[in-house]
Amino acid sequence: MAKASVQALYGVEAGEGQIQLQKTRPEFEGNITLVVFPFVKQARKAPAQVAEEIGHWILDNGQGLVARYNAVQGFLNMVIDDMFWVKQLEAIDADEQYGRQPSREKLMMVEYSSPNTNKPLHLGHVRNNLLGYSIAQIQEANGWKVVKTNIVNDRGIHICKSMLAWLEFGNGETPASSGKKGDHLIGDYYVRFDKEYKKQVAELMSQGKDEETAKREAPLMVKAQEMLRKWEANDPEVRGLWAKMNEWVYAGFDETYKRMGVSFDKIYYESNTYLEGKSEVEKGLQSGAFYRREDGSVWADLTGDGLDEKLLLRSDGTSVYMTQDIGTAKLRFQDYPIDKMVYVVGNEQEYHFKVLSILLDRLGFPFGKELVHFSYGMVELPNGKMKSREGTVVDADDLMDKMEEDAKEISKDKVNTLQGITEAEANEIARKVGMGALKYFILKVDPRKNMLFNPAESIDFNGNTGPFIQYTYARIQSVLRKAEAAVTGDGLQVTGLEEKELTLIQRLTEYPTAVRTAGDDFSPAVICNYAYALACDFNSFYHDLSILNEQDSGKRALRLLLAKNVAKVLRSAMSLLGIEMPERM
C-alpha cells in the first residue's frame, strides 16, 4: 500500500529498502508507522507534508485497511482497522503450523553434547545440550532439514585415566554392584586417578624432582600413557576393558539425555573417526600441506594465516582432538548432503575451530571454509569454574533432581489449583515445571554471554521464568475447559476492539518474525523473549477483561479465540526450547 501511494502521488517506483515500516511508538496513536524520509527528495516537499499526503491517499484507497492516521514530522502513524486484526486472528487460528516456514530443501547438521566417556554430564553440558537441541528445533521451524548429531569422545589419555584407576582401586565394582549410574561410577574413578596422581607427584617432588619431571614420571601417568599406546595398538585386553566401561557410561548418558529431553539422529565416536583423521593427516604430509619434526610429530604451519603451528600427530603416533575432528568432518559430509554444518561448542574453543576450518580447506575439502562454530559462553557458579577431575562440578542428574524437588515444594502452596489429581499426575507436573524452569533459565540468556546459574531464581512463578509462562498456559487451558462449547471463530465481534485485545492480536502476528530472527541469529533467547512478552500481554488482558463472564456473545467469542491461540503459540514457542507445557498447575 505504501509503495502504491508513492507511485500514485509522486511517480516514484519505491525500492524494497525504501519502504521502512516499524511498530508505532507508544506515545503516539497507531499500530504501524511508515518512515517517509526516503521519499522527501523525490516529492520535493517537507517531511510532514509528504506524510500527510501519503496518509490521506492510503485512507482513500486502502479499502478500509487504515481506520485513521496522524502525521508527525517524517513519520506516518496509521491505525489499522479492527476488521483487519480480526481476520489476522482467524488466519492464525486456521493455521495449525503457524510460525513455521516452508521447507527450503536444504540440510543443516547441528553437532552438540560431545561428552567424554570418563565422567557424567555436568552443568556445562546442560547448557550445550539445551542450546544445541533448541537451535535444531528452531532451524526446523525455519524450513531446514536438520540432522542432530553427537561426537562421543571415547578414547584418549583421559579415558585411560578412568580405566587405570578402576583397575588399580576398583576391586571389580560395577554399576549393578554399586547401585550407581555407569557414567557416575566411571566419573568417580576419574576423580580418584587425579587424587592418587597428585599424591605421587608430591612424593616425587619431596625426593628432589622438579614439578614437570614429577608429573611426567609419576607411576600412574606412566601406566596411563602405556595403556593409551596399547589401546591404539588394539591390545585385546585393554580394548575389552575399554568396551565394557564405555557401555556402562553410554547407558548412563542415555538416561540423562532422555530426562533432559534431547536426542540425536546420528552419533559418531572418536574411536572410529580418529583413524580417518590420521589418514587425512598422512595425505597432507605427503602433499606438503603439513610437515614432520625430528621427533616424528606432525605439524601444520599456520603462521601465514595469522595463527601458530598446530600439532596433528604426537611423536609416538597418537592423535589429538584436531585429528579426530578432521576425520569426523570427512565422514559426516560423506554420510549426508550437508549444506550447513554447525558446531555448538563453547567459546573457549574458538581458536580450535578457526584452525579446523583452515586445515580442512588446506586438505582440499570444499566445505572447509563453510563450517559454522556456534560459540556460546560458559556457565559460571558463585564459587568459580567447574573442574571435573577434582569432582567440583554441578552434576546434570543432581541438578535435574533438585529442580524437580523444588517444583514439588512450590506446588504444595498451590494445593487448591491441583485438587482432584493423583500423586503420579502431580509428580509429572513437577517434572515439567522443574525442567521447564531449568531450560528457560539457561536459554533466555544471550547464548554468546557467560551466565551465572541460579536455581532459586529460575523456578519463580513470577517474572521472566519458564514456570511463569507455563502457568499462563495452564490458566488458559483452565478457561478453555470451562467454556461451554468448542472455541471457534463463529460470531466474533469485529469492531470496537479493546486496546488489550488489539495488543494481544498484534503480538500473535509477530511470532513468525520471532522464529525467523531466532533462526538467523541462532538464538533461542529470541523465542524466550517473545514467549515472555506474549504471556505478559495475556495476563494483562486477563486481568482487565472478562472472558467467561462476558455477556456480549461477540466479545466472549473473540476473547475465547484469543485465549485459544495465545495458548497455541505459547505451546509452539516453548516446544522450540524443548519445554513441555502442563495442562494444569
Secondary structure, 3 states (H helix, E strand, C coil): CHHHHHHHHHCCCCCHHHCEEEECCCCCCCCEEEECHHHHHHHCCCHHHHHHHHHHHHHHHCCCCEEEEEEECCEEEEEECHHHHHHHHHHHHHCCCCCCCCCCCCEEEEECCCCECCCCCEHHHHHHHHHHHHHHHHHHHCCCEEEEEEEEECCCHHHHHHHHHHHHHCCCCCHHHHCCCHHHHHHHHHHHHHHHHHHHHHHHHHCCCCHHHHHHHCHHHHHHHHHHHHHHCCCHHHHHHHHHHHHHHHHHHHHHHHHHCCCCCEEEEHHHHHHHHHHHHHHHHHHCCCEECCCCCEEEECHHHCCCEEEEECCCCCECHHHHHHHHHHHHHHHCCCCEEEEEEEHHHHHHHHHHHHHHHHCCCCCHHHCEEEEECCEEECCECCCHHHCCCCEHHHHHHHHHHHHHHHHHHHHHHHCCCCHHHHHHHHHHHHHHHHHHHHHCCCCCCCEECCHHHHCCCCCCCHHHHHHHHHHHHHHHHHCCCCCCCCCCCCCCCCHHHHHHHHHHHCHHHHHHHHHHHCCHHHHHHHHHHHHHHHHHHHHHCCCCCCCCHHHHHHHHHHHHHHHHHHHHHHHCCCCCCCCCC
